[in-house]
Amino acid sequence: MKRFEKKVVLITGAGSGLGQATAIQLAKEGANLSLVDVNEKGLEETKEKVLEANSITEVKLLTADVSDKQQWKTL
């Protein structure tokens, strides 16, 4: 069993950098992912990389600015 198998992880800032790297690593460890960022194009790129790392990972993309209180409540 992988460490994050049957777990769902929410990652903010997933469209690039550390958030993207975290998403890829957690996918390798069996996690399903909810990815959040204001950059929709970056989220799509992250999703592609995640699925390259683990093709059976479930990925949900959410475009939002988590520094905006109303958008955070919506998530």
Beta strands, then each sheet from edge to edge (+ up, - down):
strand 1: 8-12
strand 2: 32-37
strand 3: 59-63
sheet 1: 1+ 2+ 3+
end
